[in-house]
Amino acid sequence: MKSGYLSQYFKQIAWKHLSAVDAEAHRSHQHEFGGVGKLKAVLGTEDRPNIPTAFIYLNDDDPEPLQETRYLSWYDTRRSQDHRGPEYRLYFPDNIVTDNAAEGDLLIIGVRPDETLMAIIAEAGSTVENQLLWLFGANDLMHPGYSVKGELEADQTRLEFAAYYILEQLGVEVEQEAPSYLDDMLSRFNGKFPGTRDFSAYARHSLGEIDLKGDPDRAVIVLMEREEILFRTLERHLIAERLQAGFAEIDDFLQFSLSVQNRRKSRAGSALENHLEHLFGLLDIRGDRTAVTEGKAKPDFLFPGAKAYHDPRFPSELLTMLGAKSTCKDRWRQVLAEAERIPDKHLLTLEPSITTSQTDEMQQRRLQLVVPRGLHESYTVPQRSWLMSVSDLVAMLLERQGAAGF
């Protein structure tokens, strides 16, 4: 098991699309996934009743996945029949996840390092299905049975920022730490979380002398990864301290847990904006962050700035609005109404594998998606021809800035 690789979290995986029989299993009281012959490579040949299993169902509509911890049972129904060959079955009890499964949904069976299982079901045609296929390198889906990937193959899958985001959707606790920085952070920030701008600045400082201007696409990923690992290091320490102190009431614990989750969610978006603001400054790109356009609308970035935007004499074609969201989901539509003078808007995201139906709608709504070049491979070939990289965005902004005489 190698730190920073997929096998740190999964020993083996198997995947397939659910058949009609699979999806209807719980309704017909068969309670089993079919076509399991290849699972011997993952689950072995011995009977394994009641293997603890985390069932998870994901789609693009619900903000949180459905989860239930139950079990899977794996055994040969003909084990006592010497004259007949083996016939393996994979049984499961009723649960909220399988109740939501439908024909065509993606099923992934994953073996964790502690030998427990995860049964992950993702809605067919969803972005989260695409992301899981990309994360696990699960490309062979043409035949009806399972495909299998062992530890040796998984060990070759180096994880980066976008992969950790997908793992967290599965409820997998990402193990990222930089302990050599902990004492410095505790001293510098007085044993608590600093403001997001201060923490982003610290993350950049910790990288030392690196060329952020030479490769903006890689710079965005490197900065976000560094801040993430530093944040998790500090967070793990501060949470341990708080848990050790104890809670007077259960409501206090629940409130603390909620605050941890909310901090994680809000910080990622702020970090992306902080690092983009710094990068634009290094590249001498003029612009304002969260400038007011119409009403209370405040786009994340407005180029070359609010003064130009509110000057009716300034050419609209030289204005640029950029939204910045570490993950999109359906929130990308929010940016469409944030700057009325700019019909063609831009959105920078770190989310991989967004579905073709979503990117088609973005094009129809005149929203250009900007994704760091290293994540382009998670998209289809036709999508890649339309996507902009961060370098493409930088070149466009500098060209428009020059045309405006700045």
C-alpha positions as CSV (number, residue, x, y, z in Angstrom):
1,M,0.0,0.0,0.0
2,K,1.5,3.3,-1.1
3,S,0.6,6.6,0.4
4,G,-1.1,9.0,-2.1
5,Y,-2.3,6.1,-4.3
6,L,-5.7,4.6,-4.8
7,S,-4.7,1.3,-3.2
8,Q,-4.3,3.3,0.1
9,Y,-8.1,3.3,0.2
10,F,-9.1,0.2,-1.9
11,K,-7.4,-3.1,-2.3
12,Q,-9.5,-4.4,-5.2
13,I,-12.5,-3.2,-7.1
14,A,-15.1,-4.7,-9.4
15,W,-17.7,-2.8,-11.4
16,K,-20.6,-3.3,-13.9
17,H,-23.8,-1.7,-14.9
18,L,-26.9,-3.1,-13.1
19,S,-29.1,-5.3,-15.2
20,A,-32.9,-5.2,-14.9
21,V,-32.7,-8.3,-12.7
22,D,-30.1,-6.7,-10.4
23,A,-32.2,-3.5,-10.0
24,E,-35.4,-5.4,-9.3
25,A,-33.7,-7.9,-6.9
26,H,-35.0,-6.3,-3.7
27,R,-38.5,-6.0,-5.1
28,S,-38.6,-9.7,-6.1
29,H,-37.0,-10.7,-2.7
30,Q,-34.1,-12.4,-4.5
31,H,-31.7,-9.9,-2.8
32,E,-28.6,-10.7,-4.9
33,F,-26.4,-9.2,-7.5
34,G,-26.1,-11.4,-10.6
35,G,-23.3,-12.3,-12.9
36,V,-20.7,-12.6,-10.1
37,G,-18.4,-15.2,-11.6
38,K,-15.4,-12.8,-11.9
39,L,-15.8,-11.7,-8.3
40,K,-13.8,-14.7,-7.2
41,A,-10.8,-12.6,-8.0
42,V,-11.9,-10.0,-5.5
43,L,-13.8,-12.0,-2.8
44,G,-12.0,-15.3,-3.0
45,T,-13.4,-18.8,-3.1
46,E,-14.2,-19.3,0.5
47,D,-17.7,-18.6,1.9
48,R,-17.8,-15.2,3.5
49,P,-21.2,-14.5,5.2
50,N,-22.2,-11.1,6.5
51,I,-19.2,-9.0,5.3
52,P,-19.6,-5.5,6.8
53,T,-20.5,-3.3,3.8
54,A,-21.1,0.5,3.4
55,F,-23.8,0.9,0.8
56,I,-23.8,4.3,-1.0
57,Y,-26.1,5.8,-3.6
58,L,-25.1,9.0,-5.5
59,N,-26.7,11.2,-8.1
60,D,-26.3,14.8,-9.3
61,D,-29.5,16.1,-7.7
62,D,-29.1,15.3,-4.0
63,P,-26.4,17.3,-2.2
64,E,-25.5,14.3,0.1
65,P,-25.4,10.7,-0.9
66,L,-27.7,8.1,0.6
67,Q,-25.8,5.8,2.9
68,E,-26.5,2.7,5.0
69,T,-24.1,0.2,6.6
70,R,-25.3,-3.4,6.2
71,Y,-23.6,-6.5,4.8
72,L,-22.9,-8.6,1.7
73,S,-22.8,-12.4,1.9
74,W,-20.6,-14.3,-0.6
75,Y,-20.9,-18.1,-0.8
76,D,-21.0,-21.1,-3.1
77,T,-24.5,-22.5,-3.0
78,R,-23.2,-25.9,-4.3
79,R,-20.4,-26.3,-1.8
80,S,-21.9,-29.4,-0.3
81,Q,-22.7,-30.9,-3.7
82,D,-19.5,-32.7,-4.7
83,H,-20.9,-33.8,-8.1
84,R,-21.6,-30.3,-9.2
85,G,-19.4,-27.3,-10.0
86,P,-19.5,-24.2,-7.8
87,E,-22.2,-21.6,-8.1
88,Y,-21.4,-18.4,-6.2
89,R,-24.0,-15.8,-5.1
90,L,-23.7,-12.3,-3.6
91,Y,-26.6,-11.6,-1.3
92,F,-27.6,-8.3,0.3
93,P,-30.4,-7.3,2.7
94,D,-33.0,-4.6,2.0
95,N,-31.5,-1.1,2.4
96,I,-32.2,2.5,1.2
97,V,-29.4,2.4,-1.4
98,T,-30.6,-0.7,-3.3
99,D,-34.1,0.6,-3.0
100,N,-33.0,3.6,-5.2
101,A,-31.1,1.5,-7.7
102,A,-32.3,1.3,-11.3
103,E,-31.3,-0.6,-14.4
104,G,-28.2,0.9,-16.0
105,D,-26.9,2.4,-12.8
106,L,-23.2,1.9,-12.1
107,L,-22.3,-0.6,-9.4
108,I,-18.8,-0.7,-7.9
109,I,-17.8,-3.3,-5.3
110,G,-14.7,-2.1,-3.5
111,V,-12.6,-4.0,-0.9
112,R,-11.1,-1.7,1.7
113,P,-7.8,-2.3,3.4
114,D,-9.5,-3.6,6.5
115,E,-11.4,-6.2,4.4
116,T,-14.8,-4.5,4.7
117,L,-16.6,-3.7,1.5
118,M,-18.2,-0.7,-0.2
119,A,-21.1,-1.1,-2.6
120,I,-21.3,2.1,-4.5
121,I,-24.2,2.8,-6.9
122,A,-24.2,5.9,-9.1
123,E,-27.2,7.0,-11.2
124,A,-26.7,6.2,-14.9
125,G,-25.7,9.1,-17.1
126,S,-24.7,11.3,-14.1
127,T,-21.6,13.4,-13.6
128,V,-20.8,11.4,-10.5
129,E,-20.9,8.2,-12.5
130,N,-18.4,9.7,-14.9
131,Q,-16.2,10.7,-12.0
132,L,-16.2,7.3,-10.5
133,L,-15.3,5.7,-13.8
134,W,-12.5,8.1,-14.1
135,L,-11.2,7.7,-10.6
136,F,-11.1,3.9,-10.7
137,G,-10.0,3.7,-14.4
138,A,-13.1,1.6,-15.1
139,N,-13.4,1.7,-18.8
140,D,-14.4,-1.8,-19.7
141,L,-18.2,-1.7,-19.5
142,M,-19.2,-3.3,-22.8
143,H,-19.9,-6.8,-21.5
144,P,-22.8,-7.6,-19.0
145,G,-20.6,-9.0,-16.2
146,Y,-18.1,-7.5,-13.8
147,S,-14.7,-6.1,-14.6
148,V,-12.0,-6.4,-12.0
149,K,-9.0,-4.3,-11.0
150,G,-6.5,-5.6,-8.5
151,E,-4.1,-3.9,-6.1
152,L,-1.1,-3.9,-8.5
153,E,-3.1,-1.8,-11.0
154,A,-4.6,0.5,-8.4
155,D,-1.1,1.2,-7.0
156,Q,-0.3,2.9,-10.3
157,T,-3.1,5.4,-9.9
158,R,-1.6,8.5,-8.3
159,L,-4.2,10.6,-6.6
160,E,-4.5,14.4,-7.0
161,F,-6.9,17.1,-5.8
162,A,-9.9,16.1,-7.9
163,A,-9.5,12.4,-7.0
164,Y,-9.6,13.3,-3.3
165,Y,-12.8,15.3,-3.8
166,I,-14.5,12.2,-5.3
167,L,-13.3,9.9,-2.5
168,E,-14.8,12.3,0.1
169,Q,-18.2,12.1,-1.7
170,L,-18.0,8.4,-0.9
171,G,-17.4,9.1,2.8
172,V,-13.8,7.9,2.6
173,E,-11.7,9.8,5.1
174,V,-8.7,11.1,3.1
175,E,-5.4,10.6,4.9
176,Q,-3.4,13.7,4.0
177,E,-1.0,15.3,6.5
178,A,2.1,17.4,6.5
179,P,3.2,17.0,10.1
180,S,6.4,18.9,9.6
181,Y,4.3,22.1,9.3
182,L,2.1,21.6,12.3
183,D,4.1,23.3,15.0
184,D,4.7,26.3,12.7
185,M,1.0,26.6,11.9
186,L,0.0,26.3,15.6
187,S,2.5,29.0,16.5
188,R,1.7,31.3,13.6
189,F,-2.1,31.0,13.9
190,N,-2.3,30.9,17.7
191,G,-3.6,27.4,17.8
192,K,-6.8,28.1,15.7
193,F,-7.9,28.4,12.1
194,P,-6.9,31.7,10.5
195,G,-8.9,33.6,7.9
196,T,-9.0,32.0,4.5
197,R,-6.8,34.6,2.8
198,D,-4.2,34.2,5.5
199,F,-4.2,30.4,5.2
200,S,-4.0,30.6,1.4
201,A,-1.0,33.0,1.6
202,Y,0.7,30.5,4.1
203,A,0.1,27.6,1.7
204,R,1.8,29.6,-1.2
205,H,4.7,30.6,1.1
206,S,5.2,26.9,2.1
207,L,5.9,26.0,-1.5
208,G,9.0,28.2,-1.7
209,E,10.3,29.3,-5.0
210,I,8.1,27.7,-7.7
211,D,7.2,29.1,-11.1
212,L,3.5,29.9,-10.8
213,K,3.5,32.1,-13.9
214,G,5.1,29.6,-16.3
215,D,2.3,27.0,-16.1
216,P,-0.9,28.5,-14.8
217,D,-2.8,25.2,-15.2
218,R,-0.4,23.3,-13.0
219,A,-0.1,26.2,-10.6
220,V,-3.8,26.1,-9.7
221,I,-3.7,22.4,-8.9
222,V,-0.4,22.6,-7.0
223,L,-1.7,25.5,-4.9
224,M,-5.0,23.8,-4.1
225,E,-3.3,20.5,-3.2
226,R,-0.8,22.2,-0.9
227,E,-3.5,24.2,0.9
228,E,-5.7,21.1,1.2
229,I,-3.0,19.0,2.9
230,L,-2.0,21.8,5.2
231,F,-5.6,22.4,6.2
232,R,-6.2,18.7,6.9
233,T,-3.0,18.6,9.1
234,L,-4.2,21.6,11.2
235,E,-7.8,20.4,11.2
236,R,-6.9,16.9,12.4
237,H,-4.9,18.3,15.4
238,L,-7.6,20.9,16.4
239,I,-10.4,18.3,16.1
240,A,-8.5,15.9,18.3
241,E,-8.0,18.6,20.9
242,R,-11.7,19.5,20.9
243,L,-12.8,15.8,21.2
244,Q,-10.4,15.3,24.1
245,A,-11.9,18.2,25.9
246,G,-15.4,16.5,25.6
247,F,-18.9,17.9,25.2
248,A,-21.4,18.8,27.9
249,E,-24.4,18.0,25.7
250,I,-25.0,15.9,22.6
251,D,-26.3,19.1,20.8
252,D,-22.8,20.6,21.4
253,F,-21.2,17.7,19.7
254,L,-23.6,17.9,16.8
255,Q,-23.1,21.6,16.4
256,F,-19.3,21.0,16.4
257,S,-19.6,18.3,13.8
258,L,-21.7,20.5,11.5
259,S,-19.2,23.4,11.9
260,V,-16.4,21.0,10.7
261,Q,-18.4,20.1,7.6
262,N,-19.4,23.6,6.8
263,R,-15.8,24.8,7.1
264,R,-14.6,22.2,4.7
265,K,-17.2,23.1,2.1
266,S,-16.8,26.9,2.3
267,R,-13.0,26.9,2.5
268,A,-12.4,25.1,-0.8
269,G,-14.2,27.7,-2.8
270,S,-12.5,30.5,-1.0
271,A,-9.1,28.9,-1.5
272,L,-9.6,28.7,-5.2
273,E,-10.6,32.4,-5.5
274,N,-7.6,33.4,-3.3
275,H,-5.1,31.5,-5.4
276,L,-6.6,32.8,-8.7
277,E,-6.5,36.3,-7.4
278,H,-2.8,35.9,-6.5
279,L,-2.1,34.3,-9.9
280,F,-3.8,37.1,-11.8
281,G,-1.8,39.6,-9.9
282,L,1.5,37.9,-10.7
283,L,0.5,37.9,-14.4
284,D,-0.4,41.7,-14.3
285,I,-4.0,41.0,-15.2
286,R,-6.3,43.8,-14.1
287,G,-9.5,42.9,-12.5
288,D,-11.7,43.1,-9.4
289,R,-12.9,40.3,-7.1
290,T,-16.5,40.2,-6.0
291,A,-17.3,43.6,-7.6
292,V,-21.0,44.6,-7.7
293,T,-22.6,44.5,-11.2
294,E,-26.4,44.8,-11.2
295,G,-28.5,44.7,-8.0
296,K,-26.7,42.6,-5.4
297,A,-24.9,40.4,-8.0
298,K,-21.2,39.9,-7.2
299,P,-19.3,37.8,-9.8
300,D,-16.2,36.2,-8.4
301,F,-14.0,38.1,-10.9
302,L,-14.6,41.0,-13.2
303,F,-12.1,42.0,-15.8
304,P,-10.7,44.6,-16.3
305,G,-12.7,45.8,-13.3
306,A,-15.9,47.4,-12.0
307,K,-15.0,50.9,-13.3
308,A,-14.8,49.6,-16.9
309,Y,-17.9,47.5,-16.4
310,H,-20.0,50.5,-15.2
311,D,-18.7,52.8,-18.0
312,P,-21.2,52.6,-20.9
313,R,-18.5,53.8,-23.3
314,F,-16.3,50.8,-22.5
315,P,-16.7,48.0,-25.2
316,S,-18.7,45.1,-23.8
317,E,-16.7,42.7,-25.9
318,L,-13.6,43.5,-23.9
319,L,-15.3,42.7,-20.5
320,T,-14.9,39.3,-19.0
321,M,-16.8,37.7,-16.1
322,L,-15.3,34.7,-14.4
323,G,-17.0,32.5,-11.8
324,A,-14.7,30.2,-9.7
325,K,-16.2,27.1,-8.2
326,S,-14.1,24.1,-7.0
327,T,-17.1,21.9,-7.9
328,C,-20.0,22.8,-10.2
329,K,-23.0,20.4,-9.8
330,D,-26.0,22.6,-10.7
331,R,-24.6,25.7,-9.1
332,W,-23.0,26.8,-12.4
333,R,-26.4,28.3,-13.4
334,Q,-25.9,30.9,-10.7
335,V,-23.3,32.8,-12.6
336,L,-25.6,33.3,-15.6
337,A,-27.3,36.3,-14.0
338,E,-24.2,38.0,-12.5
339,A,-23.2,40.4,-15.2
340,E,-25.9,41.6,-17.7
341,R,-23.4,43.4,-19.9
342,I,-21.5,40.2,-20.6
343,P,-23.5,37.7,-22.6
344,D,-20.6,35.1,-22.8
345,K,-19.5,34.2,-19.4
346,H,-16.7,32.0,-18.1
347,L,-16.6,29.5,-15.2
348,L,-13.4,28.0,-13.8
349,T,-13.8,24.7,-12.0
350,L,-11.7,21.8,-10.7
351,E,-14.4,19.2,-11.2
352,P,-13.6,16.3,-13.5
353,S,-15.8,14.4,-15.9
354,I,-18.9,16.6,-16.1
355,T,-21.5,15.0,-18.3
356,T,-21.9,15.9,-22.0
357,S,-25.5,16.8,-21.4
358,Q,-24.4,19.4,-18.8
359,T,-21.6,20.9,-21.0
360,D,-24.0,21.0,-23.9
361,E,-26.4,23.1,-21.8
362,M,-23.5,25.3,-20.8
363,Q,-22.7,26.0,-24.4
364,Q,-26.4,26.7,-25.2
365,R,-26.5,29.2,-22.3
366,R,-23.2,30.8,-23.5
367,L,-21.1,29.7,-20.5
368,Q,-17.5,28.7,-21.3
369,L,-16.1,26.1,-18.9
370,V,-12.4,26.6,-17.9
371,V,-10.6,23.5,-16.4
372,P,-6.9,23.0,-15.6
373,R,-5.4,21.1,-18.5
374,G,-4.4,18.1,-16.4
375,L,-8.1,17.4,-15.9
376,H,-9.1,17.6,-19.6
377,E,-8.4,13.9,-20.0
378,S,-11.3,13.1,-17.7
379,Y,-13.7,14.6,-20.4
380,T,-14.7,13.1,-23.7
381,V,-12.8,14.0,-26.8
382,P,-15.5,16.3,-28.2
383,Q,-15.7,18.1,-24.9
384,R,-12.0,18.6,-24.8
385,S,-12.1,20.5,-28.1
386,W,-14.5,23.0,-26.4
387,L,-12.9,23.3,-23.0
388,M,-10.6,26.2,-22.1
389,S,-7.5,25.7,-20.0
390,V,-6.3,28.2,-17.4
391,S,-3.5,29.1,-19.8
392,D,-6.1,29.8,-22.5
393,L,-8.0,32.0,-20.1
394,V,-4.9,33.9,-19.2
395,A,-4.0,34.5,-22.9
396,M,-7.6,35.8,-23.6
397,L,-7.5,38.2,-20.6
398,L,-4.1,39.6,-21.6
399,E,-5.3,40.0,-25.2
400,R,-8.5,41.9,-24.2
401,Q,-6.5,43.9,-21.7
402,G,-4.1,45.0,-24.4
403,A,-6.9,45.8,-26.8
404,A,-8.4,48.1,-24.1
405,G,-5.1,50.0,-23.9
406,F,-4.2,48.9,-20.4
